[in-house]
């Protein structure tokens, strides 16, 4: 089952970016996930499977995640 990602999630990846930052914000969803580095602003596009393997933890969840979970309860 795929990991539940929403726009504006801030994730911490296992390996640091060359700028030194490990935190990224989700800017695009689909089969490929768009991420923007919070250190230097660089944007990358990675396959969903690769992103799911590299995520260490969620730093914060986007506003859509809270809305989706509020409607379930």
N, C-alpha and C positions, 0 to 999 in steps of 0.2 A: 504494500500500500504506500503511495507517495506521501512524502512529508508535507504537512499543511503549511504553505507559505502564502503570505499576503503582501500586497504592496506596502512599502515603508517599514517592513520588518528590518530591524538592525541585527545582523548576525555576526558572530565571531568565528572566523575560519581557523583551521589548525595551523597553517603556515602563514607567516607574515608576507605582506606585499613588499616589494623592493623599497618602498618609501618608509617601511617600518610599522605600518598600521596593520592590525588584524581585524578591524571592524569594517563591515560593509553594509550598505542599505540596498534592499531589493527595489529595483526600479522597473522591472519587466517580468511578466510571468508567461508561462507556456511550456512547450517542450524544452526550450532554452530559457535560462534565467538570466536576467540582466542585473548586474551588481555595480554599485558605485562606491569606490574607496572613500572612506571618511577622512583619510589622511591627506590624499593629494587630489581627489576628485576624478581619478581615472575610471572609465567605464569599461566593463568587460561583459562578454556574453558567453556563458558556459552551459553545457548540457545539464538538464535537471539532475540526472544521476550523479554527475561529478560534484555538483553543489551539495547534494544530500550527503555524500561521503565526506566532504571537506568541512561541513558545519560542525563546530565544536559546541556552541551554545547560542541561544537567543539573548541578545543584550536587551532588546525591547521589542514588543509586538506592535504592528501597525494598527491603525484605528479600525480597519475592516475586520480584523481578527476579533476585537472586542464586540463589535456589532453582531458578527456571526454567532458567537458563543452566547450572547445575551438572548438572541431569538430562540436558541435551543432550550434554554432553561425555563 
